[in-house]
């Protein structure tokens, strides 16, 4: 993994990121890699927000992984800042080689650097392999999550 770089995503990474997001059963249903317009607009919003950290893992000149880390100041837990990890994706031919662990470790380290007291994430109920992965990294399934589609 010596040739791996984790860096902020650039505009020209968006197509590769969307490809990663779409490369599974759930993503194939909700992503549209053929129309990058909404993704580029989202990248513009993300890149201008200091609380948003969209990163890519790059090997050579190829994007092989991604995640988004959001830092949220709050009042609960004695005014604690927390972070949320979203959109973790690893290229299919890179899975099982430690890249996911490296990305999550980056997110946890960055959360510490941002003085977060808690790192949280959600994972679809059907992603049982991902659940085992997160538990192996020390995350606990301590809450029930709810979503409302708008």
N, C-alpha and C positions, 0 to 999 in steps of 0.2 A: 504493500500500500504506500510505498515511499513516493510514488509518482502521483498520489492523490492530492488535490487541492480543494479546500472548501472556501468559497468566496461568495460575496454578494452577487446575486443574479443581475445580469445586464439585459437590456432590451432584446439583444440578439439571442438570448437564451430562452426566450418565452416559448418559441415553437417546441424546443426540446422538452421544456418543463411540461407543457400541455400534453405532449406525447407520453410522458411518464404518467401523468394524471389519468390519461385515458386507457392505459395499458393494464386493465384488469376488468373483471365482470362489472363492478359498480361504476368505475370510471367510464367504461365504454357506454354506459347508459346516460351519463350526465355531462360528459365533456364533448366538445365539438372541435377537434383539431383542424378541421378544414376552414374554420372561420376564426382567425386570431383576433379580430377586432375587439371583442369584449375583454379578452385576456390582456391585450396591449393597453387598453384603458385602465384595467385593474393594476397592471404593472406601474403605470404612471402614478396612480394613487398610492400604491405601496412604496414606491421609491421616494416619494416626497414626505413620508411619515417616519419620523425618527423612532417610533415605537414598533415599527414593522421591520423584520429582518427576513427577507426572502433570499435563501442561499442555494447554491448548487454545489454538488461534488463533481469535480472535473478530473478526468484521467486523460492526459494528453490534451486534445482539443475537443473531447467528447463529454457531454453532460451525462453522468451516470447515476445521479441521485439529486434529490431536492427536499427541502422542507421550509416551512414558514414558522417563524417564532414571533409572537406578539407579546409585548411587555405592557402590562396593565397596572397602573397605580390604583390603589383602592383604600377604603376605610376599614374594611373588615380585617380581622386578624391583627389588630393594633396598627392599622394603617399600612399593612404589608403590600408590597408590590409583588405581583405574580406574573408568570409567563404561561402562554399557551402554545403548544406545539401542534401544528396543523400540516396537512398535505405532505406527509412523509411518503416518499416514493423512491424505490431503487430499481434501476434498470434490471430487466429479467435475467440477463446473463451475469449480473453482479451480485445477485441475492445469495446469501449464505456465506459470503466471504468476509464479513465484518464491516462492510461499508455502512449498513444501517446503524450499527453500534457507534461507529465514528461520528455519524451525523447527530445522533441523539446526544452523545458526549459533548459535541460542539455546542448543541443547544443548551444543555445543562450548564456547561462552563460559561457560556454567554449570559445565561440567566443569573448566575452568581455574580458575574462582572457588573450586571445591571442592578445588583442588590435585591434580586427577587428572593422571597422567602418560600416560594412554592412554584413548582413546575407542574402543569397539568396538561392532559390531552384527552381527546375522545377517540374512540375507534368503533367503527360499525360493528354491531353484534355478530355479523357473519364472519368477521376477520379473526378467527380463532388463532391462527398462526401468529398474527400480529399481537394478539393479547398475550400469548406465551412469551413473545419477544420482549414486550414492554415489562412484563413481570420479571423476567430474567434480569432486566436492567434496574430493578428496584422499584418500579411503579406498582401501585396497588389499585385494585378496582374498588375504590372506597365510596363512590357515589353512583347514582343513577342519573344519566343525562337525558335531557328532553330537548327536542327541536320542534320548531314551528315553521313550516314552509310558507314563505310569503310570495 
